[in-house]
Amino acid sequence: MGRFVNPDNSAFQVALNSEIYIDKSGMIEEINKVLDTMQGYICHSRPRRFGKSITANMLAAYYSKGCKSEKMFSELEISKKDDFKMHLNKYNVIHIDIQWFLSNVKDIFEIVEYISQSIIEELRQIYPEHISTDENALSEALSKIKEATGQKFIIIIDEWDALIRDEDADRDIQEKYINFLRGLFKGTEPTKYIALAYLTGILPIKKQKTQSALNNFDEYTMLNAGRFSPFVGFTEKEVEKLCNHYERDFNEIKHWYDGYILGEQHIYNPKAVVSAMLDGTLQSYWSQTSTFESIRPFINMDFDGLKTEIIRMISGDEVKVKTTTFQNDMITIKNKDDVFMLLIHLGYLAYDQRKQTAFIPNEEIRGEFVNAVEENKWNELYDFENKSNELLEATLDLECDIVAEKIEQIHSEYTSVIEYNNENSLSSVLAIAYLSAMQYYFKPVREMPAGRGFADFVFIPKPQYLNSYPALAVELKWNKNVSTALAQIKERKYPQSLMEYTGDIILVGINYDKKNKAHECEIEQYEI
């Protein structure tokens, strides 16, 4: 039992000791399926505070020969599986945290040697007859041990990308580190001594030109987590259960911390949810663990349309993202799509794989964006806000003609980023138009299940404004009569589903006539 080779299970025990622990051991069943196969090379990336280290500690506790973990796992989901004991504490495990090595190395240029020698020293203590005193190549040491003993290794690397994320790091050092990983994992020889390689970090594996530097790894990311989707963060069912236990309002928690979409799963930030449960306070916990300072340079880059599209997302809209050019680092940023891709992997944006769009996931992150944009004094934001304030006031005053006029003005002025005669563009216009509503309302809900259908847009006031601001139910029409929009809201009983939030509701119908490029609006107070 060592620090890095065949570690004990104490790190995972800390997680189990916590007041709130959500069982994610079902993930082990998925990993057991790929042990000692070509699919046993996994890079699982996700944002900070989404359970990366807890997962790495769990895998080490389960597989490591350096501990006895049957009791620890006896009440967890994995214990119910047929192969639970088949792999339990049966493997030589190497578990390392690259961030720890970066913090302790004396000379950053020697980081690869420091990692290799730290592990080799422990291997030499366990296998003195197989590792010579002058051995300095980790891959060679593992190959020799496997040849002599027939035992394969499981290698778990936490924060694998810590060196890649450091934009100030020397590129030669990064290249040396990538070559170290390539030597450890690529080719025929590593398949002889590796039963499983599990890398976890924030960024996917660094690209070299268009290919992954370790293209034998299967990657699971915030773009597509595949089979591991339920094990990234907290699922909706898990959060509902916590809300029931701690008597928290699930709808409020959902507005604040939901929004990440992975497959069919809605994923919540675990750190934020746990803090909200224990503290009973709805606020941004993000800034306590990850600061916007590191990304300010990216959102302020002078790429065409970048700032406008960020404002669109702050307003509640989604933007198309091309995922192919991003090099999976924080240095090679060539266009706004690369900026958005970086923000997705960092957790500041969410991604809808079906639509291939990025968006701000929830109120917590939206607040962080607003603070960053306001502190940078974007003129674009002030321009939007002034027009939007006038629009919101007109809406609340039921001034139909003014609302139509303001929406038409915004629709006309921002055609550079919104296709004017596109049916979906009206939704984008509406999101931007009501930008100022974000002060009083949660992020607008689009296609919200309501009554007998789906309401196009619903604005729900924040709890502190429930007595001052009504909910807004907005129905959009394209080349139709505006009266049909309000009629649909009533016929499909959209307002009834909003009664759980507030009894004060305003109905808004908007129609765009493509031929005349004219906007019509009807507004009325909903009467119960």
N, C-alpha and C positions, 0 to 999 in steps of 0.2 A: 504494500500500500504506500503510494507516494503522493506528492503534490500534483503531478501531471500524469503519471503512469499508474493505472489501477487505483484511482482515488477512492476515498470513502464516500458515504452518502450524506454527509453533514450539510452540504450546501442545499440539497433538496429538502432536507428536514426543516430548514429555516422557513421555506415556503409553506410546508405542511403545518408548521406551528402558528402561522398567521391566522388572525381572526377570520379573514376571508381568503379562502383558497378554492378556486374552481378546478375541478378534476379534468385535466386534459390528457390523462394517461391513455385514452383511447387511441391517441396518435401512435403509441408504441405498436399497436396491432398492425397499423399500416406500414410501419418501418420493418417489422418482423417479416413482412411479406417479401421484402426486397433484399434481405440479408444475403450476402454472398452471391449476388446476381449483378448483371450489368446495370441494373437500376439502383444499385446500392450506393450511388454517388449523388448526394442531395445537397443543393444550396437553397436554403430557406430564408429569404430576406423579408424583413418587416420593420416598421418604424420603432424608434426608441419607446420603451415602456409598453411594448406589446407582447411581452412574455418570452423574449428570445433567450435570456439567460436561465430563466426558470425551466424552459424546455431542455436546454443543453444540460442543466444539472439533473433533470429528471432522467434523461437518457443515460447519463453517466451512472447514476444511482442504480438504474435497472440492469445495465449490461456489465458493469465493472466487477471483476473478480476480486477486487480489493475490499469488498464489503458484503454483508448479508442483508438483503433488502426485502425479503419475503413479507415480514411483518409490516414494513413501511407501506407496501403496495397492497396489502391484503384486503383493504376496504375500498380500493380504487377500481375503476372500470376495467383496467387491464387484467385484474385478477380473475375476472369472469370468463376470460378467453381460454380456449383449449391449449394454446401454446404458451401460456403464461410462464410456467416453470421451465419450459424447454430452453429458453434463452436467458432466464433470470440469473445474473451474476456469473455468466459462463464465459465471458470474453476478456481478453487483454484490451483495456481501454486507455487511450491517450486523450486527455481532456485539457485543452488550453484556452486561455483568454488572451487574445492579441493585445487588447487594451492594457492588460496588466503588464505584459512584457514591454510595451511602449513606455509605460510609466516608470519602469524599473531599469531599463537599459541605460548604461552610462553614455554610450555613443550610438546615436540613431543609425549610423552607417554600419553598425555591427548587429543590427536587430535580428537578421536571419541566423547569424552564428550564435547569438544569445539564445534564441528559441531552440535551435538544434542541439546545442551543448547541454542545455537544461534538461531536455528530454533524454538525451543519450546517457547522461550521468546516471539518471534513475534506471534506465534500461540496463546499464552496466552493473548496477548493484543487484538487479534481479537475475541477470544472465551474464555473470562475469566470464564464463568460459566461452561465450560466443561473441562478445564485444571487446575488441582490443582497446588498449589505452589511447591509441592514436586515431581511432575512428572518429570522423567528424561529419560524415554524411548521414543524416537521419534515414533517408530512403534505403541506403546500403545496410544500415544497422537493422532495420525492420525486415529486410529481405533475408539477412543471415539468420535472424531469430526464427523466422518462419521455416527456413530450410532445415534448421536444426531441431525444432520442436514440433513442427506441423501446426502451430497455433497462429491463427490470423488475428489481426487487430481491428478494433473499431476506433476511428479517429474523429473526435468531436472538437470543432474549432468555433469558439464563441467570438463575436466581434471580428470576424475574419477580415472585414473591410476597413478596420480602423485606420490602417496606414493609407488606404486608397482614398478615404474620406478627407484626409488631411491635405487641403489644397496647397499648403505651404511645404509639404514634403517634397524632397528631391525626387525627380522622376526616375533617376537611376536607382534610387533605393526601392521605389515602387516596382520597377522592372525586375530588380533582383529578388524581391519578395514573390512576385508572380512566378518567376522561374523556379523558385524554391517549391511553391505549391505544385507547379507543373511536374517537377521531378518526383514529388511525393505521390502524385495521384494519376498521372497520365502514362499511357503505354501498357505493354503486356506485363512487365514485372510487378507493378503495383497490384494488379488483379490477383497475384499469387499471395500477397500478404495483407490485403485489405478485405475485411468482411463488410464494412460500412464506413463511408466517409460522410459526415454530416457537418456542413458549414452553415453558420447563421450569422447574419449581420443586417445592416440597413440597406446596402446596395447589392444589386445582383453582381455576378462575376464580371470583372472588367473586360471590355471588348478590346480586341486588337484588330483594327480596321472594322470589319463587319461581323467577325466571329468572336465567340466567347474564348477567353484565354484558356479556359478549362472546359472544352466542349463535350467532354464525356459526362458532365454533371447535368442532372435534371434540375431545372430551376423553378422555384415556386415563389412568386413575388406578389406585391400589392396590385399588379395587373391581373394576375391569374394564379391563385394559390392552389388550384386543383383539389386533390384529395385532402390537402391539409387546411382547407378553408375553415372548417369548424374549430380548428385549433389555433387560429390567429385571433388574438383578442377574445372578448366575451361575445357570445351569441345573444340574440334577442331573448330567447327562452331563459338563458342563464341570468340575464339582467332582470327580467320580469320576476324571477324567483327571488333575487336579492331584494328587489323593491318590496315584495310582499313581506319578506322577513324583517327588513329594516323600516317598513311603513313609509316608504318614499313614493312620490307620485311618478308612476312609470312614464306618463306622457311628457312630463317636464324633463326627466332623465333622457328620454329619447330625443327631444329637441336639442338638448345640450351636447350629447355625446354619441349619438348614433350617426350613421351616414356612410360608413365604408361598406362597399358592396363587393363580396367575393363569391362568385357563383350565385347560389340561391341564398346565401347567408348575409344578414345584416350584422356588421361587426362593430363593436364598441371598444373604445380605448380603455383597457383594464385599469390603468393607473387612475384615470379620471373617475371611473365608476366606483372603484374602491374608496377613493377619497370622498366622493359625494355621499356614499353610504355611511361612512364612519363619521364624517364631519357634519353631514346634514346641510351642506352649503353648495348651491349651484353656482359655480364660477369656473374660470379657466385655470385648470391645474397644469396645462401644457407648458406655460412659461416657467414653471418650477422645475421642469425636467429638460426642456429644450428651448433655447432662446431664438427669437426671430433675428437676432443680430447676425447670425451666421448666414442667413438667406437674404438679408436686405440687399446686398450687392446684386443678387440674381434678379429680384423683382424690379430693380431699378435699371436693369440693362436696357440699352437703346435698341431693342428689337421692334420692328414694325408691328403695331397692334397689341403688344404685350400688356401695357398698362390698361388699355381699354378693355381687354378681355379679362384681366384681373378684376376690374370694376364690375364687369358683367357677372362674374362668379360671386363677388361680394353681394350683388343684388339677388342672387339665387339662381342665376342662369348656369348652363353648362356650355363648354366649348370643346370643339373637336381637337383631338391631339393625335399627331403622328408619332408612333412609338419606335420607329426604326433607327433614327439617327443618334439617339442618346448613347454615349459611350460608357455609361455606368461609372462615371466618376464626377468629381466636383470641379474639374479643371476645364475639360473639353466641352464647353457650352457654346454652341454655334448659332442657335436660333431659339425662338420662343417655345417651340415644342420641347427642346432639351430642358428649358427652365421648368416647364410643366411636368415633365417626366421626373426630374429631380425632386420636385415638390411632392409628387405622388409617392415616391419611394420614402421620402422623409416623413410622410403622413400629413402634410399640410394640405394636400388635395386628395380627393378620392377619385376612383376611376370606374366607369361603367363599361365593362368589356363588350357588351352587346351593342352599345351605341358608339363606343370608342370616344367617349367624352370624359373630360375632367370637370370636377366641381368641388366647391367647398363643402365638406361633409356635414358640419353642424355648427351650433351657435358658439361653442368654445373656440373653434378654429376661425370662424368668421370674425370674432372679436379680435383675435390676434392679427388678422389681415387688416382690419380697420385701423387698429393702433399703428401698425407699421406704415400704412399708406398716409395716415394723417400726420404722423411725425415727419414723413418725408415731404409733406406739403405738395402733393400732386395737384396741379392746376386742373387736371382732367376730373378729379374727384369733386372739387369745389363746383365746377361747372355743372356736373351731373346733379349734385345735391341741391343747388339753387332751383333748377327746373323741377326737380322731384318734390321739393317742399311745396311748391305752388300746386303741383298735381295732387299731392296727398290732401292738402287743405281743401281743394275743390271737390275731391271725392267725398270727404267727410261732410262737406256742406251740400252734397247732392247736386252740384253744379255740372250738369251733363255736358253742356256745350263747351265749357272751359276744359273739362277732362278730355273731350275729343280733340280739342285744339292743341292741348299740351302733348298728348300722345302722338298726334300727327307731326308736331314739330320735332319731337325726339326721333320718330321713325324716319323723318326726312334728313335730319342732321347726321345720323350715324350709319348711313348706308355703306360706309367704307368697311364696316365690320359686320354688317347684317345685310343679307340679300333682301332688297326691298320687296320684290314680288315673290316672296317665298312664304308658303303657308306657315312654316315654323318660325318665320321671322317675327311674327306678331307676338309670340310668346317671349322671344328675346327682348323685343321692345318693351313689353310690359314689365319684365324683370328689371331692366335698367330704369324705366320710368318711375318705378316705386322704390328707388334706392333709399330715399330718406326714411322709408317705413321701417328700415332695419333697426332704428333707434327704439321703436315702440313694439315691433312685431318680431316673432321668430322668422327664420328663413322661410319664405313662401313654399307651401307644399304644392307640388305640381301633380296633376292627375291623382288627386286625393280620393280614395274610396269614400263615397258619401251617398247616403240614401240608396237610390237605385242605379247608380252609375259612378262616374269619376268626374269630380269638379276640376276644371282646368287649373285654377289657381285659388289657393286659400291662404289668407293671411290671418294668423292667430296671434292676438296680443300677448306680450309677455305678462307674467303674473302681476308685476307691479303697475301695469297699465290697464288691467282688466276693467277697472271702473271708469277709465277715461277714454278708451279707444274701443270701437266695435271690431268684431271679426269681419273680414271682407271675403265674400264669395264671388269670384270673377269667372265669367263664362265668355269665351272668345268665339267669334264666328268669322267666316271667310266668304265674302260674296253672298251674304244672306241678309235677311231683315234683322235689325238689332233686337227687335221685340222678341224674336225666337230665342235669344240668349237668356233673357230673364224668364221666359216661359219654361225653358228647359230646367233652369235652376229650381223653379217651384214644382214642376211636374215630377221631377226625379227626387224631390225632397232632400236636396243638399243641405238646407239650413238645419234640418232636424239633427243631423249628425254633428253639427257644431254646437249644439246646445250644452254639451258636456263641458265646453270651454267657456262659453259666455252666452248670455241671453240677448245681447245687443249685436245685431248682425246687419250689415249693409250688403245688398245685392248689386252687382255691377255687370252689365252686359256691354260688350264692345264688338263692333263689326267693322271689318275693313273691306271696302269696295276696291277690288284690284283695278278695274277699268278706270275709275275716277281718282284713284289714289286718295280716297276720302275715308275718314274714320267717323263712326257714329257711336254714341254712347247713351245708355239709359241706366239710371241709378234709382234705387228706392230703398227705403228702410224696411226691413223685414218685420212683419207684424205677426206675432204668435197667435 
